[in-house]
Amino acid sequence: MSAGAAEQFNIHEAKTQLSKILERVEHGEEVVISRAGKPIAKVVPLRTSTRRRGRGSLRGTLAMAEDWDTRQTNESIAEDFGL
């Protein structure tokens, strides 16, 4: 198997080894489930929520327009929402 390729299990193997497969997925691996040698599903890890460090943790990563909080912008947004 090449580096980075997902390991493949047939449906019967997946049923009998589900706990082991899920443990591998929890550790970042991707697993392909196949029927008669044809891939039909991929099991991938879910992203966990971002761990924020507190106020200001996004400083430097967000870019806001200079007019983001002007009266005109706020009125335009309110109009878009029918307010």
Sequence and secondary structure as in RCSB ss.txt:
>XXXX:A:sequence
MSAGAAEQFNIHEAKTQLSKILERVEHGEEVVISRAGKPIAKVVPLRTSTRRRGRGSLRGTLAMAEDWDTRQTNE
SIAEDFGL
>XXXX:A:secstr
  TT  EEEEHHHHHHTHHHHHHHHHTT  EEEEETTEEEEEE          STTTTTTT    TTTT HHHHH
HHHHHTT 
